[in-house]
Amino acid sequence: MKIAILLGAVRPGRQSHKAAYYLGKLLKEHDVEADVIDLLKTPLPVFGSHDDNPVAGKVVENIRLRLEEADALIFVTPEYQGSFSGALKNALDYYWAEFKRKPIGVVSASTGKMGGINASTQLQHVILSLGAFPLPGKLLIAGIHEAFDDHYEPQNDLIVEQVNQFVSDFLWFAEALHEKKAAEEVAVEYSRN
Ligand SMILES: Cc1cc2nc3c(=O)[nH]c(=O)nc-3n(C[C@H](O)[C@H](O)[C@H](O)COP(=O)(O)O)c2cc1C
């Protein structure tokens, strides 16, 4: 199973990327292929503004292929102005079929105590509009600025516990849908023969 982690934090001095890269590392330890799509490293222009730019077109296609390959996704966002990041929303506006009927987990982060709860709830609603399935639970990381070190290692037991619970719930959900789709493909193949 392949999982894409779409990271919507792009500002200099960002903190939320630490959660995304830690999750990527943890998923690999669970023998799951994890691809962090970092919108700072692959920046997308404002949707609709550079439709005829070939460089932008390559970035759009690069991300499209990576999203398409993913069986399940995790969106990681900071909370900005009581919502999820504009960079993430901009990326979501480019794609649709790539998300359809896929399980998507939400991770939000803030320096405050609420861990971006508003961002996460709003993002779950948007996931419904993408025709995808939001994981009911979410990972809220409070105090993100002190939650991880610069090598993306968690700095307290609570974070480790929260992340492990999230990963366990997410993999359960993602694997259940993956098995269902695999069974459907076998049934289609069988009906052809
Ligand atoms: C433009 C902007 C708006 C923000 N709005 C909120 C907010 O509404 N609620 C909150 O808890 N933190 C807010 N923060 C602080 C973030 O929680 C903090 O920057 C945290 O480190 C996550 O964002 P980062 O990945 O960009 O660092 C805001 C930060 C920025 C830069």
The ligand as a Gaussian input file, in Angstrom:
#p B3LYP/6-31G(d) Opt

LIG

0 1
 C       -0.604000      33.477000       9.177000
 C       -0.658000      32.712000      10.473000
 C       -1.879000      32.535000      11.096000
 C       -1.963000      31.780000      12.284000
 N       -3.194000      31.569000      12.839000
 C       -3.300000      30.736000      13.904000
 C       -4.575000      30.386000      14.427000
 O       -5.601000      30.790000      13.935000
 N       -4.627000      29.545000      15.485000
 C       -3.484000      29.030000      16.068000
 O       -3.593000      28.268000      17.028000
 N       -2.254000      29.364000      15.589000
 C       -2.137000      30.183000      14.535000
 N       -0.892000      30.488000      14.009000
 C        0.314000      29.976000      14.660000
 C        0.660000      28.567000      14.163000
 O       -0.022000      27.689000      15.037000
 C        2.170000      28.321000      14.255000
 O        2.839000      29.081000      13.271000
 C        2.569000      26.857000      14.200000
 O        3.961000      26.756000      14.295000
 C        2.081000      26.104000      12.954000
 O        2.375000      26.766000      11.743000
 P        3.778000      26.589000      10.902000
 O        3.865000      25.188000      10.414000
 O        3.671000      27.590000       9.816000
 O        4.893000      26.890000      11.868000
 C       -0.787000      31.242000      12.853000
 C        0.446000      31.451000      12.204000
 C        0.517000      32.156000      11.028000
 C        1.847000      32.312000      10.343000

